[in-house]
Amino acid sequence: MRWLAALLALVPSTNSAAGEWPPLPKSGFVSGRLATEADLKRGDAIFHSLVDGKPSGSPARIHVPQFAHLIEENGARRPVVVIQAETNEQGTVFGVKDVQGNEYVATEAEVILLGSSHP
């Protein structure tokens, strides 16, 4: 879990305009498998889960990419696109991007999935 805390410490704190949605990408995401180091280098993934140098977890059983709300500390909802979802013994972890291209790593408690359309 230390890797998650380290990743969360790198999360940017800029705000996008309310109601502004990033486009749903046709590429540049990881779906149906764990992210690799190559995915990170290409920008197709936001995190790479390793335990003792080996891939950890499994791909989450959700559709990627999809729209979501990232719940911020103050309760505000930031429009984002899920580009990565992986499950481990602690739960599901998401890699998401906002309209400005800021990347976030979030737990399932911090994300509301909306599917391929948004309000």
N, CA, C and O atoms as a GROMACS GRO file, in nm:
protein
  476
    1MET      N    1   0.082  -0.118   0.000
    1MET     CA    2   0.000   0.000   0.000
    1MET      C    3   0.087   0.125   0.000
    1MET      O    4   0.038   0.234  -0.030
    2ARG      N    5   0.216   0.112   0.034
    2ARG     CA    6   0.304   0.228   0.032
    2ARG      C    7   0.313   0.290  -0.105
    2ARG      O    8   0.323   0.413  -0.118
    3TRP      N    9   0.311   0.207  -0.210
    3TRP     CA   10   0.320   0.260  -0.346
    3TRP      C   11   0.201   0.349  -0.377
    3TRP      O   12   0.217   0.449  -0.447
    4LEU      N   13   0.081   0.316  -0.325
    4LEU     CA   14  -0.036   0.399  -0.349
    4LEU      C   15  -0.022   0.533  -0.280
    4LEU      O   16  -0.054   0.637  -0.338
    5ALA      N   17   0.026   0.532  -0.157
    5ALA     CA   18   0.048   0.657  -0.085
    5ALA      C   19   0.149   0.744  -0.158
    5ALA      O   20   0.132   0.865  -0.166
    6ALA      N   21   0.254   0.683  -0.211
    6ALA     CA   22   0.355   0.759  -0.285
    6ALA      C   23   0.296   0.817  -0.413
    6ALA      O   24   0.326   0.932  -0.448
    7LEU      N   25   0.214   0.741  -0.481
    7LEU     CA   26   0.151   0.791  -0.603
    7LEU      C   27   0.055   0.904  -0.572
    7LEU      O   28   0.050   1.003  -0.645
    8LEU      N   29  -0.023   0.890  -0.466
    8LEU     CA   30  -0.119   0.994  -0.430
    8LEU      C   31  -0.051   1.123  -0.391
    8LEU      O   32  -0.108   1.231  -0.408
    9ALA      N   33   0.069   1.116  -0.338
    9ALA     CA   34   0.143   1.235  -0.302
    9ALA      C   35   0.181   1.317  -0.425
    9ALA      O   36   0.208   1.436  -0.414
   10LEU      N   37   0.184   1.253  -0.541
   10LEU     CA   38   0.219   1.322  -0.666
   10LEU      C   39   0.099   1.380  -0.738
   10LEU      O   40   0.115   1.441  -0.844
   11VAL      N   41  -0.022   1.362  -0.684
   11VAL     CA   42  -0.144   1.406  -0.750
   11VAL      C   43  -0.150   1.558  -0.757
   11VAL      O   44  -0.134   1.624  -0.654
   12PRO      N   45  -0.173   1.615  -0.877
   12PRO     CA   46  -0.184   1.760  -0.888
   12PRO      C   47  -0.312   1.809  -0.822
   12PRO      O   48  -0.408   1.734  -0.805
   13SER      N   49  -0.313   1.936  -0.783
   13SER     CA   50  -0.429   1.990  -0.713
   13SER      C   51  -0.500   2.098  -0.792
   13SER      O   52  -0.581   2.171  -0.735
   14THR      N   53  -0.473   2.112  -0.921
   14THR     CA   54  -0.542   2.213  -1.000
   14THR      C   55  -0.685   2.173  -1.025
   14THR      O   56  -0.717   2.054  -1.026
   15ASN      N   57  -0.771   2.272  -1.045
   15ASN     CA   58  -0.913   2.246  -1.068
   15ASN      C   59  -0.951   2.275  -1.212
   15ASN      O   60  -0.903   2.372  -1.270
   16SER      N   61  -1.036   2.190  -1.270
   16SER     CA   62  -1.092   2.218  -1.401
   16SER      C   63  -1.226   2.284  -1.379
   16SER      O   64  -1.284   2.276  -1.271
   17ALA      N   65  -1.275   2.350  -1.482
   17ALA     CA   66  -1.403   2.418  -1.472
   17ALA      C   67  -1.515   2.317  -1.448
   17ALA      O   68  -1.514   2.207  -1.504
   18ALA      N   69  -1.610   2.354  -1.364
   18ALA     CA   70  -1.723   2.265  -1.335
   18ALA      C   71  -1.798   2.235  -1.464
   18ALA      O   72  -1.824   2.324  -1.544
   19GLY      N   73  -1.834   2.108  -1.482
   19GLY     CA   74  -1.912   2.069  -1.598
   19GLY      C   75  -1.829   2.048  -1.723
   19GLY      O   76  -1.885   2.010  -1.826
   20GLU      N   77  -1.700   2.069  -1.719
   20GLU     CA   78  -1.612   2.052  -1.835
   20GLU      C   79  -1.565   1.907  -1.838
   20GLU      O   80  -1.510   1.856  -1.741
   21TRP      N   81  -1.586   1.840  -1.952
   21TRP     CA   82  -1.552   1.699  -1.964
   21TRP      C   83  -1.440   1.677  -2.063
   21TRP      O   84  -1.438   1.737  -2.170
   22PRO      N   85  -1.346   1.590  -2.028
   22PRO     CA   86  -1.244   1.551  -2.126
   22PRO      C   87  -1.310   1.459  -2.229
   22PRO      O   88  -1.413   1.398  -2.200
   23PRO      N   89  -1.253   1.448  -2.348
   23PRO     CA   90  -1.311   1.356  -2.447
   23PRO      C   91  -1.286   1.211  -2.407
   23PRO      O   92  -1.188   1.180  -2.339
   24LEU      N   93  -1.374   1.124  -2.450
   24LEU     CA   94  -1.354   0.980  -2.429
   24LEU      C   95  -1.256   0.932  -2.535
   24LEU      O   96  -1.287   0.939  -2.654
   25PRO      N   97  -1.137   0.885  -2.495
   25PRO     CA   98  -1.034   0.851  -2.593
   25PRO      C   99  -1.063   0.723  -2.671
   25PRO      O  100  -1.134   0.634  -2.623
   26LYS      N  101  -1.008   0.716  -2.791
   26LYS     CA  102  -1.015   0.595  -2.873
   26LYS      C  103  -0.887   0.512  -2.856
   26LYS      O  104  -0.883   0.395  -2.895
   27SER      N  105  -0.784   0.572  -2.798
   27SER     CA  106  -0.659   0.504  -2.764
   27SER      C  107  -0.598   0.578  -2.646
   27SER      O  108  -0.650   0.681  -2.603
   28GLY      N  109  -0.487   0.525  -2.594
   28GLY     CA  110  -0.421   0.592  -2.481
   28GLY      C  111  -0.477   0.549  -2.347
   28GLY      O  112  -0.486   0.630  -2.254
   29PHE      N  113  -0.516   0.423  -2.335
   29PHE     CA  114  -0.568   0.368  -2.210
   29PHE      C  115  -0.532   0.220  -2.203
   29PHE      O  116  -0.485   0.162  -2.301
   30VAL      N  117  -0.554   0.159  -2.086
   30VAL     CA  118  -0.525   0.016  -2.065
   30VAL      C  119  -0.657  -0.051  -2.027
   30VAL      O  120  -0.723  -0.010  -1.932
   31SER      N  121  -0.695  -0.153  -2.102
   31SER     CA  122  -0.821  -0.221  -2.078
   31SER      C  123  -0.803  -0.373  -2.082
   31SER      O  124  -0.740  -0.425  -2.174
   32GLY      N  125  -0.857  -0.443  -1.983
   32GLY     CA  126  -0.855  -0.588  -1.983
   32GLY      C  127  -0.725  -0.653  -1.943
   32GLY      O  128  -0.710  -0.774  -1.954
   33ARG      N  129  -0.629  -0.573  -1.895
   33ARG     CA  130  -0.500  -0.628  -1.853
   33ARG      C  131  -0.434  -0.530  -1.756
   33ARG      O  132  -0.478  -0.416  -1.742
   34LEU      N  133  -0.328  -0.576  -1.690
   34LEU     CA  134  -0.250  -0.489  -1.602
   34LEU      C  135  -0.162  -0.398  -1.686
   34LEU      O  136  -0.117  -0.436  -1.794
   35ALA      N  137  -0.138  -0.279  -1.637
   35ALA     CA  138  -0.049  -0.186  -1.705
   35ALA      C  139   0.096  -0.234  -1.695
   35ALA      O  140   0.135  -0.297  -1.597
   36THR      N  141   0.173  -0.202  -1.797
   36THR     CA  142   0.315  -0.237  -1.801
   36THR      C  143   0.399  -0.109  -1.794
   36THR      O  144   0.347   0.002  -1.803
   37GLU      N  145   0.528  -0.128  -1.778
   37GLU     CA  146   0.621  -0.014  -1.781
   37GLU      C  147   0.612   0.057  -1.915
   37GLU      O  148   0.619   0.180  -1.921
   38ALA      N  149   0.595  -0.018  -2.023
   38ALA     CA  150   0.582   0.041  -2.157
   38ALA      C  151   0.456   0.128  -2.166
   38ALA      O  152   0.458   0.233  -2.230
   39ASP      N  153   0.346   0.085  -2.103
   39ASP     CA  154   0.223   0.165  -2.100
   39ASP      C  155   0.248   0.299  -2.031
   39ASP      O  156   0.201   0.403  -2.077
   40LEU      N  157   0.323   0.295  -1.921
   40LEU     CA  158   0.357   0.418  -1.850
   40LEU      C  159   0.438   0.512  -1.939
   40LEU      O  160   0.408   0.632  -1.946
   41LYS      N  161   0.537   0.460  -2.005
   41LYS     CA  162   0.624   0.542  -2.090
   41LYS      C  163   0.546   0.605  -2.205
   41LYS      O  164   0.576   0.718  -2.244
   42ARG      N  165   0.447   0.533  -2.260
   42ARG     CA  166   0.365   0.587  -2.369
   42ARG      C  167   0.259   0.685  -2.320
   42ARG      O  168   0.202   0.759  -2.399
   43GLY      N  169   0.233   0.686  -2.189
   43GLY     CA  170   0.128   0.770  -2.135
   43GLY      C  171  -0.009   0.703  -2.138
   43GLY      O  172  -0.111   0.770  -2.119
   44ASP      N  173  -0.012   0.571  -2.163
   44ASP     CA  174  -0.137   0.497  -2.168
   44ASP      C  175  -0.183   0.452  -2.030
   44ASP      O  176  -0.296   0.405  -2.015
   45ALA      N  177  -0.097   0.465  -1.930
   45ALA     CA  178  -0.128   0.425  -1.793
   45ALA      C  179  -0.074   0.531  -1.698
   45ALA      O  180   0.016   0.608  -1.733
   46ILE      N  181  -0.129   0.534  -1.578
   46ILE     CA  182  -0.090   0.632  -1.477
   46ILE      C  183  -0.009   0.567  -1.365
   46ILE      O  184   0.070   0.634  -1.298
   47PHE      N  185  -0.030   0.438  -1.345
   47PHE     CA  186   0.047   0.367  -1.242
   47PHE      C  187   0.077   0.226  -1.290
   47PHE      O  188   0.014   0.174  -1.383
   48HIS      N  189   0.174   0.166  -1.225
   48HIS     CA  190   0.217   0.030  -1.256
   48HIS      C  191   0.233  -0.041  -1.123
   48HIS      O  192   0.320  -0.006  -1.044
   49SER      N  193   0.149  -0.141  -1.097
   49SER     CA  194   0.147  -0.210  -0.968
   49SER      C  195   0.248  -0.322  -0.964
   49SER      O  196   0.240  -0.419  -1.039
   50LEU      N  197   0.345  -0.308  -0.874
   50LEU     CA  198   0.446  -0.411  -0.854
   50LEU      C  199   0.457  -0.442  -0.706
   50LEU      O  200   0.451  -0.352  -0.622
   51VAL      N  201   0.474  -0.570  -0.674
   51VAL     CA  202   0.505  -0.614  -0.538
   51VAL      C  203   0.626  -0.705  -0.552
   51VAL      O  204   0.622  -0.804  -0.625
   52ASP      N  205   0.734  -0.670  -0.483
   52ASP     CA  206   0.859  -0.745  -0.493
   52ASP      C  207   0.906  -0.755  -0.638
   52ASP      O  208   0.961  -0.857  -0.679
   53GLY      N  209   0.883  -0.649  -0.716
   53GLY     CA  210   0.928  -0.643  -0.854
   53GLY      C  211   0.843  -0.720  -0.954
   53GLY      O  212   0.879  -0.728  -1.071
   54LYS      N  213   0.731  -0.776  -0.908
   54LYS     CA  214   0.644  -0.852  -0.997
   54LYS      C  215   0.506  -0.786  -1.007
   54LYS      O  216   0.460  -0.725  -0.911
   55PRO      N  217   0.440  -0.798  -1.124
   55PRO     CA  218   0.306  -0.740  -1.138
   55PRO      C  219   0.213  -0.790  -1.028
   55PRO      O  220   0.216  -0.906  -0.990
   56SER      N  221   0.130  -0.699  -0.978
   56SER     CA  222   0.041  -0.729  -0.866
   56SER      C  223  -0.102  -0.696  -0.904
   56SER      O  224  -0.128  -0.595  -0.970
   57GLY      N  225  -0.195  -0.778  -0.861
   57GLY     CA  226  -0.336  -0.752  -0.884
   57GLY      C  227  -0.387  -0.814  -1.013
   57GLY      O  228  -0.327  -0.905  -1.069
   58SER      N  229  -0.500  -0.761  -1.058
   58SER     CA  230  -0.562  -0.808  -1.181
   58SER      C  231  -0.640  -0.692  -1.242
   58SER      O  232  -0.671  -0.595  -1.174
   59PRO      N  233  -0.673  -0.702  -1.372
   59PRO     CA  234  -0.752  -0.595  -1.432
   59PRO      C  235  -0.891  -0.593  -1.367
   59PRO      O  236  -0.950  -0.698  -1.342
   60ALA      N  237  -0.943  -0.473  -1.341
   60ALA     CA  238  -1.077  -0.462  -1.284
   60ALA      C  239  -1.180  -0.495  -1.392
   60ALA      O  240  -1.158  -0.471  -1.510
   61ARG      N  241  -1.290  -0.551  -1.349
   61ARG     CA  242  -1.395  -0.590  -1.443
   61ARG      C  243  -1.490  -0.474  -1.467
   61ARG      O  244  -1.609  -0.480  -1.434
   62ILE      N  245  -1.437  -0.368  -1.525
   62ILE     CA  246  -1.518  -0.252  -1.565
   62ILE      C  247  -1.477  -0.211  -1.705
   62ILE      O  248  -1.368  -0.247  -1.752
   63HIS      N  249  -1.562  -0.137  -1.771
   63HIS     CA  250  -1.532  -0.088  -1.904
   63HIS      C  251  -1.434   0.029  -1.895
   63HIS      O  252  -1.456   0.124  -1.820
   64VAL      N  253  -1.326   0.022  -1.972
   64VAL     CA  254  -1.226   0.129  -1.980
   64VAL      C  255  -1.204   0.157  -2.128
   64VAL      O  256  -1.179   0.064  -2.204
   65PRO      N  257  -1.212   0.284  -2.171
   65PRO     CA  258  -1.232   0.405  -2.092
   65PRO      C  259  -1.380   0.431  -2.064
   65PRO      O  260  -1.468   0.377  -2.131
   66GLN      N  261  -1.403   0.515  -1.965
   66GLN     CA  262  -1.538   0.562  -1.937
   66GLN      C  263  -1.530   0.690  -1.856
   66GLN      O  264  -1.428   0.722  -1.795
   67PHE      N  265  -1.642   0.764  -1.857
   67PHE     CA  266  -1.650   0.888  -1.780
   67PHE      C  267  -1.671   0.856  -1.633
   67PHE      O  268  -1.726   0.752  -1.597
   68ALA      N  269  -1.626   0.948  -1.548
   68ALA     CA  270  -1.644   0.932  -1.403
   68ALA      C  271  -1.634   1.069  -1.336
   68ALA      O  272  -1.592   1.167  -1.397
   69HIS      N  273  -1.673   1.071  -1.212
   69HIS     CA  274  -1.648   1.186  -1.126
   69HIS      C  275  -1.542   1.145  -1.025
   69HIS      O  276  -1.553   1.039  -0.963
   70LEU      N  277  -1.441   1.227  -1.009
   70LEU     CA  278  -1.342   1.210  -0.903
   70LEU      C  279  -1.389   1.296  -0.786
   70LEU      O  280  -1.406   1.417  -0.802
   71ILE      N  281  -1.409   1.235  -0.670
   71ILE     CA  282  -1.454   1.308  -0.552
   71ILE      C  283  -1.332   1.368  -0.483
   71ILE      O  284  -1.244   1.296  -0.435
   72GLU      N  285  -1.328   1.501  -0.479
   72GLU     CA  286  -1.215   1.570  -0.416
   72GLU      C  287  -1.233   1.577  -0.266
   72GLU      O  288  -1.341   1.549  -0.215
   73GLU      N  289  -1.128   1.615  -0.194
   73GLU     CA  290  -1.131   1.622  -0.048
   73GLU      C  291  -1.243   1.711   0.004
   73GLU      O  292  -1.300   1.683   0.109
   74ASN      N  293  -1.274   1.820  -0.068
   74ASN     CA  294  -1.378   1.913  -0.025
   74ASN      C  295  -1.518   1.868  -0.069
   74ASN      O  296  -1.615   1.940  -0.047
   75GLY      N  297  -1.528   1.749  -0.131
   75GLY     CA  298  -1.657   1.696  -0.174
   75GLY      C  299  -1.695   1.733  -0.317
   75GLY      O  300  -1.793   1.682  -0.370
   76ALA      N  301  -1.619   1.823  -0.379
   76ALA     CA  302  -1.647   1.861  -0.518
   76ALA      C  303  -1.625   1.741  -0.610
   76ALA      O  304  -1.547   1.651  -0.579
   77ARG      N  305  -1.696   1.742  -0.721
   77ARG     CA  306  -1.683   1.634  -0.820
   77ARG      C  307  -1.611   1.687  -0.943
   77ARG      O  308  -1.658   1.781  -1.007
   78ARG      N  309  -1.498   1.626  -0.975
   78ARG     CA  310  -1.418   1.665  -1.090
   78ARG      C  311  -1.450   1.569  -1.205
   78ARG      O  312  -1.436   1.448  -1.188
   79PRO      N  313  -1.491   1.619  -1.322
   79PRO     CA  314  -1.513   1.532  -1.438
   79PRO      C  315  -1.381   1.473  -1.487
   79PRO      O  316  -1.284   1.546  -1.509
   80VAL      N  317  -1.377   1.341  -1.503
   80VAL     CA  318  -1.256   1.272  -1.547
   80VAL      C  319  -1.293   1.157  -1.641
   80VAL      O  320  -1.410   1.121  -1.656
   81VAL      N  321  -1.190   1.101  -1.703
   81VAL     CA  322  -1.204   0.979  -1.782
   81VAL      C  323  -1.116   0.873  -1.717
   81VAL      O  324  -0.999   0.897  -1.688
   82VAL      N  325  -1.174   0.755  -1.695
   82VAL     CA  326  -1.098   0.641  -1.643
   82VAL      C  327  -1.018   0.582  -1.759
   82VAL      O  328  -1.076   0.542  -1.860
   83ILE      N  329  -0.884   0.578  -1.743
   83ILE     CA  330  -0.800   0.518  -1.847
   83ILE      C  331  -0.734   0.389  -1.801
   83ILE      O  332  -0.663   0.323  -1.877
   84GLN      N  333  -0.758   0.353  -1.674
   84GLN     CA  334  -0.695   0.235  -1.618
   84GLN      C  335  -0.771   0.194  -1.492
   84GLN      O  336  -0.810   0.280  -1.413
   85ALA      N  337  -0.791   0.064  -1.472
   85ALA     CA  338  -0.857   0.015  -1.350
   85ALA      C  339  -0.800  -0.122  -1.316
   85ALA      O  340  -0.806  -0.215  -1.396
   86GLU      N  341  -0.745  -0.132  -1.195
   86GLU     CA  342  -0.685  -0.257  -1.149
   86GLU      C  343  -0.734  -0.288  -1.009
   86GLU      O  344  -0.761  -0.198  -0.929
   87THR      N  345  -0.746  -0.416  -0.980
   87THR     CA  346  -0.794  -0.462  -0.851
   87THR      C  347  -0.684  -0.538  -0.779
   87THR      O  348  -0.613  -0.618  -0.840
   88ASN      N  349  -0.672  -0.513  -0.649
   88ASN     CA  350  -0.579  -0.589  -0.566
   88ASN      C  351  -0.651  -0.624  -0.436
   88ASN      O  352  -0.772  -0.602  -0.425
   89GLU      N  353  -0.581  -0.677  -0.338
   89GLU     CA  354  -0.646  -0.720  -0.215
   89GLU      C  355  -0.709  -0.604  -0.137
   89GLU      O  356  -0.796  -0.628  -0.053
   90GLN      N  357  -0.668  -0.480  -0.162
   90GLN     CA  358  -0.728  -0.364  -0.095
   90GLN      C  359  -0.850  -0.309  -0.168
   90GLN      O  360  -0.924  -0.228  -0.112
   91GLY      N  361  -0.873  -0.351  -0.292
   91GLY     CA  362  -0.987  -0.300  -0.368
   91GLY      C  363  -0.946  -0.258  -0.508
   91GLY      O  364  -0.843  -0.302  -0.560
   92THR      N  365  -1.026  -0.173  -0.569
   92THR     CA  366  -1.000  -0.127  -0.705
   92THR      C  367  -0.932   0.009  -0.702
   92THR      O  368  -0.969   0.097  -0.625
   93VAL      N  369  -0.831   0.023  -0.787
   93VAL     CA  370  -0.756   0.148  -0.801
   93VAL      C  371  -0.774   0.195  -0.944
   93VAL      O  372  -0.763   0.116  -1.038
   94PHE      N  373  -0.800   0.324  -0.961
   94PHE     CA  374  -0.826   0.382  -1.092
   94PHE      C  375  -0.718   0.482  -1.129
   94PHE      O  376  -0.667   0.555  -1.044
   95GLY      N  377  -0.683   0.485  -1.256
   95GLY     CA  378  -0.603   0.592  -1.314
   95GLY      C  379  -0.699   0.675  -1.397
   95GLY      O  380  -0.764   0.624  -1.488
   96VAL      N  381  -0.708   0.805  -1.366
   96VAL     CA  382  -0.803   0.892  -1.435
   96VAL      C  383  -0.733   1.020  -1.482
   96VAL      O  384  -0.631   1.060  -1.427
   97LYS      N  385  -0.792   1.084  -1.585
   97LYS     CA  386  -0.742   1.212  -1.636
   97LYS      C  387  -0.856   1.311  -1.645
   97LYS      O  388  -0.969   1.275  -1.679
   98ASP      N  389  -0.825   1.438  -1.614
   98ASP     CA  390  -0.926   1.543  -1.630
   98ASP      C  391  -0.907   1.614  -1.764
   98ASP      O  392  -0.818   1.579  -1.841
   99VAL      N  393  -0.990   1.713  -1.790
   99VAL     CA  394  -0.989   1.782  -1.919
   99VAL      C  395  -0.856   1.852  -1.947
   99VAL      O  396  -0.819   1.871  -2.063
  100GLN      N  397  -0.784   1.890  -1.843
  100GLN     CA  398  -0.656   1.958  -1.859
  100GLN      C  399  -0.540   1.860  -1.873
  100GLN      O  400  -0.425   1.901  -1.888
  101GLY      N  401  -0.570   1.730  -1.868
  101GLY     CA  402  -0.466   1.629  -1.881
  101GLY      C  403  -0.399   1.592  -1.750
  101GLY      O  404  -0.305   1.512  -1.749
  102ASN      N  405  -0.447   1.649  -1.637
  102ASN     CA  406  -0.392   1.612  -1.506
  102ASN      C  407  -0.429   1.467  -1.478
  102ASN      O  408  -0.541   1.424  -1.504
  103GLU      N  409  -0.334   1.393  -1.423
  103GLU     CA  410  -0.353   1.251  -1.394
  103GLU      C  411  -0.368   1.230  -1.245
  103GLU      O  412  -0.302   1.295  -1.164
  104TYR      N  413  -0.457   1.136  -1.208
  104TYR     CA  414  -0.484   1.106  -1.068
  104TYR      C  415  -0.491   0.955  -1.049
  104TYR      O  416  -0.533   0.882  -1.139
  105VAL      N  417  -0.451   0.910  -0.933
  105VAL     CA  418  -0.470   0.772  -0.890
  105VAL      C  419  -0.570   0.779  -0.777
  105VAL      O  420  -0.552   0.855  -0.681
  106ALA      N  421  -0.679   0.700  -0.787
  106ALA     CA  422  -0.786   0.708  -0.689
  106ALA      C  423  -0.839   0.569  -0.655
  106ALA      O  424  -0.831   0.476  -0.736
  107THR      N  425  -0.895   0.557  -0.536
  107THR     CA  426  -0.958   0.432  -0.494
  107THR      C  427  -1.105   0.433  -0.537
  107THR      O  428  -1.157   0.535  -0.581
  108GLU      N  429  -1.170   0.318  -0.525
  108GLU     CA  430  -1.309   0.308  -0.566
  108GLU      C  431  -1.400   0.399  -0.483
  108GLU      O  432  -1.506   0.437  -0.530
  109ALA      N  433  -1.361   0.433  -0.360
  109ALA     CA  434  -1.439   0.524  -0.277
  109ALA      C  435  -1.431   0.668  -0.328
  109ALA      O  436  -1.514   0.752  -0.291
  110GLU      N  437  -1.331   0.697  -0.411
  110GLU     CA  438  -1.310   0.834  -0.460
  110GLU      C  439  -1.359   0.855  -0.603
  110GLU      O  440  -1.341   0.963  -0.659
  111VAL      N  441  -1.421   0.752  -0.663
  111VAL     CA  442  -1.462   0.760  -0.803
  111VAL      C  443  -1.607   0.716  -0.817
  111VAL      O  444  -1.648   0.615  -0.760
  112ILE      N  445  -1.684   0.792  -0.894
  112ILE     CA  446  -1.820   0.753  -0.932
  112ILE      C  447  -1.818   0.726  -1.081
  112ILE      O  448  -1.802   0.818  -1.161
  113LEU      N  449  -1.837   0.600  -1.118
  113LEU     CA  450  -1.834   0.561  -1.260
  113LEU      C  451  -1.964   0.603  -1.329
  113LEU      O  452  -2.072   0.588  -1.272
  114LEU      N  453  -1.953   0.655  -1.452
  114LEU     CA  454  -2.069   0.703  -1.526
  114LEU      C  455  -2.093   0.631  -1.657
  114LEU      O  456  -2.197   0.651  -1.720
  115GLY      N  457  -2.000   0.548  -1.700
  115GLY     CA  458  -2.017   0.479  -1.827
  115GLY      C  459  -1.967   0.562  -1.945
  115GLY      O  460  -1.887   0.653  -1.928
  116SER      N  461  -2.015   0.529  -2.066
  116SER     CA  462  -1.964   0.595  -2.186
  116SER      C  463  -2.037   0.723  -2.221
  116SER      O  464  -2.009   0.784  -2.324
  117SER      N  465  -2.130   0.766  -2.137
  117SER     CA  466  -2.194   0.897  -2.155
  117SER      C  467  -2.195   0.967  -2.020
  117SER      O  468  -2.185   0.903  -1.916
  118HIS      N  469  -2.208   1.097  -2.023
  118HIS     CA  470  -2.210   1.174  -1.898
  118HIS      C  471  -2.329   1.268  -1.898
  118HIS      O  472  -2.386   1.297  -2.003
  119PRO      N  473  -2.367   1.316  -1.779
  119PRO     CA  474  -2.485   1.405  -1.768
  119PRO      C  475  -2.465   1.535  -1.841
  119PRO      O  476  -2.555   1.620  -1.842
   0.00000   0.00000   0.00000
